[in-house]
Amino acid sequence: MISVQEAKDIISASVPVPKTKMLNLSEAAGKVVSKAVTATTDIPNFSQSSMDGYAIRYEDKDLILSVVGEMAAGTSRQLVIKPGQATRIFTGAPLPEGADTVVMQEKVQYSGNALSVQDERLTEGLNVRAKGSEIKQGETAMLPGTLLTPAAIGFLAGIGCSKVEAYSPPDVTIILTGNELQQPGNPLRFGQVYEANSFQLKAALYQAGIVNTQVRTAEDDPKKLQEVLSAALAESDLVLLNGGVSVGDYDFVVQAAEACGVTKRIHKIRQKPGKPLCFGTLEDKLVFGLPGNPSSSLTCFYEYVLPALEHWMHQEHRIRNTKATITHEYAKPTGLTHFLKAFYENGSVTPLHAQESFRLHSFATANCFIVLPEESTGCLTGDLVEVHLLPV
């Protein structure tokens, strides 16, 4: 067995060079830009009004002006104003030629066709969005490594960009092993349990930006498992096997993986839950063997699979590490790192009930792990402990 940190180092060093893909903006949310985006035109590409009001020549602000025409947003007709003239203008409309300032409609007196400015604070260029004030043609609009948040996508759309090159997520297949599994919604027969791992893993993958995930099932038979794994490796970059990673008579994952050419990098980590975790590589493909117990499986996903995915896609880590004061004592033997399901709030953290690896009840309300290192014998109430805050 190896330590938690040794396992994380091995996995991190095994993550392949990420793929990139040109994406439509509609499918780019949550991805990370891989190639700089350059503006192809000035934005805005004309001087426009930021207010409803009147466009004038600033030098005419003390004159009685005659109003000629109007400019609305979307107009393709250009007006020209001469000295002593003003134009009615609306937000987003182009300034008429000759104008350089917009007076708010609340700051004028208008009678008949005569307009006088009533704004002592008026300055030249006020309420005007200058051409290229958002970005100029040829400027870098977005650097590699930028997370495509809703605002980032809106900015790209606003400068006329319809596609962006980004790091693409790996194709993922989940393989479920275990003859005892039954799908939710069906009645349980004697000896069966409801299958939960594919549901929670698909949800966690979706949260990480991986939408299309394949799910396959394999009977507890080494040849059949090998066939299913071989097919998954042919179509996926990442395979998550669930169950069958221990050393029981029906645990065939490690054997099947090696038969498919997967190089075993890790098998068994000094941790609880999830000690049987295994990990291997086949060229630039990653294979994780997750424990079948749902709590162990999800814990291993958060601690090992998610960081690998984030590294792969150049994303920031979603799990944040902090310190917190524990509200209850907890005793443990040395030798294994413990990940305790817990709830963090306002600098304090409370270990939850039902810590057993087969139970998800407390996990459903947990928002963090308390991490007690392998050399630790536990902690007392009020001790400062390491906490891994889970994605929400």
C-alpha positions, 0 to 999 in steps of 0.5 A: 500500500502507498500513502494518499499523497504518493497516490495523488502524485502518481495520478497527477504525473499520469494525466495526458496532454489535454485535447483542444476543440473549437466549440460554439459558444453555446457549448463552451460554458465551464470550459477553459480557453486554450488559444488566445481570442483576438478582436476582429473589429472595434467594439463598438464599431461606431460612437454610440449614445449611452443615454436617451437624450440629445446629441450635440456639439459640445461647443454649442452647449450654451446656444439655443439649438434647433432639433433636426431628426432623431437617431434610434438604436439599429438605424443604418441612416447617418445624420449630420448636424451643423453648428447650432443643431441637435438630434434626438437620440436613444440609447445604443444609437450611433451619434450623428456626424458632427456630434460629440456629446449627449445631453440626458433628456432630463437635462434640457428644456425643449419648447417648439423646436428650440432646445437649451442645455440645463446641465452645469456638469456637462463635459465633452464626450459625456454619455458617449461610448467611443468607437473601440472603447470596449475593445479595439481591432487586433487587441487580445480579447481573452487569454489562454487559461480563462474560464468560460463563465457566463460573463466571459461567454457574453463578452465573446458574443458581444465582440462578435465571436461565435466560436472559441478554442477550448480544452475539451473534456475527456470521453468517460465510461463508467463500468458497473460490476456486480451481479447483485445490482438492481436499477432504482424503480424496479422491485428488489429480489432477495440478495439485490441492492439498488445501484447508486454509483452510476447516478452519483458519478454521472452527477459529479462528472456533470458538475465538472463539465462532462456531460456525455458519459457512457454507462456499461455493465459487466457480470462478475465474470473475468472474461465478460468484464475484460470484453466490456473494459476493452470496448470502453477503452476503445471509445473513452479517454477515462474509464471508471470501474465500480466494484471488484477492486478488492481481493475477493473471489469475485473481484476481477477488475485488476485482472481484467485491466491487466489483460487489456494492456493497462499498466497498474500504477496503484492498488491499495492506498493507506486510507479509509474509506477506499483502501482498495482503489486501483489506478492504471494507464494505457497509453494516454488513457486513465483507468480508475478502479473505484470501490463498489461501496457508494460512499467509498466510490464517491470519496475516491472520486472527489479525492483522486478522479476530480483533481485528475479531470481538472488537471486534464481540462486546465480547470481550477480545483473545485475542492478547497482546503481549509482548517476548521475547529472540530465540534466533536472528538474522534478516535482512530488507530494510526496507519490509515488516513481517514476521510470523514463525512462532515458539515462545515459552517462558520469556521467549525466542522462537525463529523456526521453519523453513518461513516460506514463505506456502504452508507450514503445517508450522511454523505447526502448532507455533507459539504466537506471531508475532515482529513485525519492523517495516517499517523494521527490517533484522532482529535479532541473537541476544539482541535484544528483539523484539515478540511476539504470543502466539496463542490456545491 
